[in-house]
Amino acid sequence: MSDESIIKLEEKLVDLEIRLTHQEDHIHTLDKIIYEQDQLLSALTDKIKQMDHKLKTAGESNILSAEEESPPPHY
């Protein structure tokens, strides 16, 4: 191999290493974002379950029927 072809191969190798480094960085960043979104999704799911439980336990007992409701003050 000539010196020129060796230099071209070295340049290609350096370029590939740079690209690989950038891709690894992007993958790490995306992994971090996915982890954070998973944590947020879990927290929101727990919050929805808590709210659902509160609504079910409150039930109809906190709501007066139309007969039990007193008329508004302007009547």
Residue pairs with C-beta under 8 A, 6 or more apart in sequence:
none
